[in-house]
Amino acid sequence: MKPILLATDGSPSAMEATREALELARTLGVQLVAASIEHISVPTYGYYGYAEVYSELRKANAEHAQKVLADVAEKAEALGVGCTTIAGEGPVVDEILRIARERNVAMIVIGAHGWGPIRRLVFGSVSLGVLHDAPCPVLVARTPDAGVTTWVDERETVSAA
């Protein structure tokens, strides 16, 4: 059977996605592929010390990704789930989709920060980007305390608990 891809950054919503992905992989008896993608947004202009700052950011992000992936692998082992980890670098959505295609996964599991429309506009939405272009089904996990979700369509504003 095809594996399940977990895309994680270690955030609270990613922890919920991790829980969901592990449970799915355990229940279905499939391999889990856990990916953590580092992407450093830095200004395009340089200044004195720019190279050192960029180097330190890359190092810190790489260490964080390795820690997150080690945690997922440890949890998978405790549940008896086979787990492969991938630390990627680059535009996050593109890398997640590339890994999904290369590994021919059955599903992508990803967290959602639950940001409102303004924050999504400013910061973007990885889960939405993955959802739109994924080669397979996508499960978007939210933290249990995400509360009330409000969305707007062309006709009305809808709230759901």
C-alpha positions in Angstrom: 0.0 0.0 0.0 1.0 3.6 -0.5 2.5 5.5 2.4 1.0 8.5 4.1 2.9 11.8 4.0 3.0 14.0 7.1 4.1 17.6 6.6 5.1 19.1 9.9 6.8 22.1 11.3 6.4 21.2 15.0 3.6 23.8 15.6 0.5 23.0 17.7 -1.6 22.3 14.6 1.3 20.2 13.2 1.2 18.2 16.4 -2.5 17.4 15.8 -1.6 16.4 12.2 1.1 14.2 13.6 -1.4 12.5 15.9 -3.8 12.0 13.0 -1.2 10.7 10.6 0.2 8.2 13.1 -3.2 6.9 13.9 -4.1 6.5 10.2 -0.8 4.8 9.4 -1.1 2.4 12.4 -4.7 1.6 11.6 -4.1 1.0 7.9 -0.8 -0.7 8.4 1.1 1.6 6.1 4.4 3.4 6.1 4.6 7.1 7.3 6.8 9.6 5.5 7.4 12.6 7.7 8.7 15.7 6.1 9.7 19.0 7.6 10.6 21.8 5.1 12.7 24.8 6.1 12.2 28.0 4.2 14.0 31.1 5.3 12.4 34.4 4.2 15.1 37.0 4.2 15.3 40.5 2.6 16.7 40.5 -1.0 19.1 43.4 -0.1 22.3 42.8 1.8 24.0 44.6 4.6 27.0 44.2 6.8 26.8 40.8 8.5 24.0 39.5 6.2 25.9 36.3 5.3 26.4 35.4 9.0 22.7 36.1 9.9 21.5 34.0 6.9 23.9 31.2 7.9 22.7 31.2 11.5 19.0 31.2 10.4 19.7 28.2 8.1 21.5 26.3 10.9 18.7 27.0 13.4 16.0 26.0 11.0 17.8 22.8 10.0 18.3 21.9 13.7 14.6 22.5 14.4 13.5 20.4 11.4 15.8 17.5 12.6 14.3 17.8 16.2 10.8 17.7 14.9 11.4 14.7 12.6 13.2 12.8 15.4 10.2 13.4 17.6 7.8 12.0 14.9 10.1 9.0 14.3 10.2 8.2 18.0 6.4 8.4 18.3 6.0 6.2 15.2 8.4 3.6 16.6 6.4 3.5 19.9 3.3 2.7 17.9 5.0 0.2 15.7 4.6 2.4 12.6 7.4 2.4 10.0 8.6 5.9 9.4 10.9 7.6 7.0 11.9 11.2 7.6 12.8 13.9 5.1 14.3 17.3 5.9 13.7 19.5 2.9 14.5 23.1 2.0 12.9 25.6 -0.2 9.4 26.9 -0.9 7.3 24.8 1.5 4.3 24.0 -0.6 6.4 23.1 -3.7 8.6 20.8 -1.6 5.6 19.0 0.1 4.0 18.5 -3.3 7.4 17.3 -4.8 7.8 14.7 -2.0 4.2 13.6 -2.4 4.7 12.9 -6.1 8.1 11.3 -5.7 6.9 9.0 -2.9 3.5 8.3 -4.6 1.7 8.8 -1.3 -1.9 7.9 -0.7 -2.6 11.0 1.4 -1.0 14.1 2.8 -1.7 15.1 6.4 -1.0 18.7 7.3 -1.9 21.1 10.1 -3.7 24.4 9.7 -2.8 27.3 11.9 -6.4 28.5 11.9 -5.4 32.0 10.9 -8.1 34.4 9.8 -8.3 35.9 6.3 -6.0 38.9 7.0 -3.1 36.8 8.5 -3.5 34.3 5.6 -3.3 37.1 3.1 -0.1 38.5 4.7 1.6 35.2 5.6 0.1 32.8 3.1 -1.4 29.4 3.8 0.7 26.3 3.3 -2.2 23.9 3.9 -4.4 25.8 1.4 -1.6 25.7 -1.2 -1.1 22.0 -0.7 -4.8 21.4 -0.8 -5.2 23.1 -4.2 -2.4 21.3 -6.0 -2.0 18.0 -4.3 -1.8 14.8 -6.4 -3.8 12.9 -3.7 -6.3 13.5 -0.9 -5.3 15.9 1.8 -6.3 15.8 5.5 -6.0 19.2 7.2 -5.9 18.8 10.9 -6.7 21.6 13.3 -6.0 21.9 17.0 -8.8 20.8 19.2 -9.0 24.2 20.8 -9.3 26.0 17.4 -12.8 27.2 18.5 -15.3 28.6 16.2 -14.3 28.8 12.5 -15.7 31.6 10.4 -15.5 31.6 6.6 -16.9 33.9 4.0 -18.3 32.9 0.6 -19.8 35.2 -2.0 -23.3 35.0 -0.5 -22.9 35.0 3.3 -20.8 34.7 6.4 -21.1 31.3 8.0 -20.0 30.3 11.5 -19.6 26.8 12.8 -18.4 25.4 16.1 
